[in-house]
Amino acid sequence: MAAARTWRSRAAARGGSVRMRGRRRRDHGREASGAERGPGGERRPAVAGRGRARKSLERERNLLMTKADNYEKELSVLRKENRQNAALAVAVGLLIALIYACWTM
């Protein structure tokens, strides 16, 4: 079935490079630069950048948690104020009803 060739086989037949999804090519033959080598001259894994990214994400997480706590405190204050306003509205309504009842008797 020569007609059912996939794009990978067609690319390989043309001499083009084939990169599969989600996989990275590794260059095993090149030398590691000074930044990629550890103190003893051995090759260091590529996790050095992950530490900074992790710290940045942790800082952002802490900032968001602080904002969420502040919003929760503000929400509880607003709920308390809402309850007070509702109680005041009920009291005023009862007072008006009492005055109306006394006036019409």
Secondary structure as UniProt FT lines:
FT   TURN            3..4
FT   HELIX           7..14
FT   TURN            21..22
FT   HELIX           34..36
FT   TURN            39..40
FT   TURN            46..47
FT   HELIX           48..104
//
